[in-house]
Amino acid sequence: LGFLGMFPVLIGVAVALSPLRHVTFYRDDTKNEALLDVLQDSKWQIPTATYTLRDKQGQPLAKFRKNILYDIFRKRWECLGPQGQPLFLAKEDSILLSMLRRLLGPFFGLLRTNFVFLRGEQIIGEFNRKFTILDRYVLDLTADRGRTLDRRIALALGVMLDTGERR
């Protein structure tokens, strides 16, 4: 009984000791001027993890939300405006490739996790991992011809797709 009780205690201690996942974007390498912050809203995020994107004045630009239970089938991040209105959805490019990734893993880098940005059914952007020795990503927003998507939000979500998905 003590052996079985050890696992929940171990998980609770690991979460309590882990730092919040915050990401800061700076103007240059000197790190004198912060431009954007992505802040993890709370440590205990089961089943939904949420993050807040703020500008350099500390004003919220967007919220990112992902349901870790849904990730079993297909990874998906919701992007919401400061008042909670839906802006767009980022999800894995293909349900078939998603299931193959769950079964085979990255398969020597051939099953890279790519995301599409959707507003309704319309694709407004893509975040693709390139096949190179070092990680290299392309954030392509050419489908958003009217530039309706704030590029700061797309950039911050791109970083979250890399770090938040532990790719």
N, C-alpha and C positions, 0 to 999 in steps of 0.2 A: 504494500500500500504506500509506503514511504517512497519507494522507487518510482511509482506512477505519479505521485504528487510532486516529484522533483521537476518534471518537465514544465508544468505551468509556472512554477516558481522561477525556473531558469529563463523562460521566455520573458516573464515580467521584469526580472532583473536586467536582462539584456536590453529591453526597450527603455527602461528607466535610465540606464547608464549611457545609452546612445545619444549623441547630440542631435538637435533639430537640423534638418537639411535645409540650409539657406544658401542661396547663390547670389553673388553680387557681380554686376557688370561695371567695369571702370572705363573711363575715357581712354587711358593709355597704360603703359607698363608701370608708371610711377605710382599708380593706385591712389592718387590724390583726390580725384573727383569721381564719386560713384554716380552712375547714370540710372541703373535699374537694380532692384532687389526682388528676388523671389523668396518668399518666406513660407516655410512649412507652418500650417495653422495650428497643429497640435501633434503630440507624440503618438497618442493612441488614435490611430486612424483605421479602424476596422468597421466595416468593409470599405469605406470610402476615404481616400486620401485627398486632402485639399491644400492648395498653395495659393498665395496672394502675390500678384505682381504689382510693385509700386514704382513710381517714377522717382527722380532725384529729390523732389520736394516731399516725398512720402505719401503722395496721393495714389490711391489704388487705380490701376489701369485695367486689371482683369483678375479673374480667379481661374485656376486650373483644378479640375476634379477628375479623379479616376476611381473606378470601382475595381478593387483587386479580385473580386469573385468573377467578374465578367472577363478578366484577363485570362482565365483558364481557356477560353475559346478564341478570343481575338482582343488584343490590347487596344484600349480606346481611352482617349483623354477628351474631356469636355472643356471648352473655353467659354467662360461666362464674362459678361461685362461687370463693371463695379456694382451695379444694382441687381445683378443676378440674371440679366437677360442673356439668352444664348447667342454667342458670336459665331462659333464654328465648332466642328468636331474633328479631331485627329484620330484616325484609326489605321490599323495595319492594312497594307495594300490589298491583301487577298485572304479570304477565309481558308482557302485550300492551303496556301503557303503557311498560314498561321498554324493550322493543325499539323502540318509537316514539321514545323519548328518545334512544336510541343513534343512530337514523337522522336525526332532525330537530333534536336538541338541545332546549333548553327551549321552542322555538317561541313566542317572545314572551311567555313566562311561563304559557302555557296548559298545558304539560306539566310541571307541578311534581312534584318527587320527594317522594312521601309514603311513610311506612313503617308497617307493622303489627308489633306485638309479639306473638309466638306462643309459647305453651307447648304443645308437641305440635301439635295441629291447632286448639287453642282460641285465639282472639284475646283477649289480655288488655290491649291498649292500642294507641294510634295516635299517630304523630308526623306532623302535617300542616303543610305550608307554606301560608299564606294568600295570596291574590292581592291584594297591596297594593304601593304604591310602594316602601316599605322592607320588608325581611324581617320577617315576623311568623310565629311558629310556635305551634301548639297541641299540647301534650302531654296526651292524653286517656286516663286510666286508669280510667274508669268501668266498663269491662268486667271489671276485677279487683275484683269485689264483696267478696271476702274479704280484700282488701289484703295478698295474699301476696307481692307484688312490692315490694321496698324502694324507696321513692320517690326516695331519693338516687341509686340505681343508674339508675333511669329518667331522672332529670334529667341525670346525667352523660352517659348514652348519647345523649340528645337533643342535647346540645352537640356530641358527637363526630359525630353524624349531620350536623350543620350544618358544622362545621369540617373533619371528616375526609372529607367528600364534596365539599368546596369548592363548596357551593351558594351 
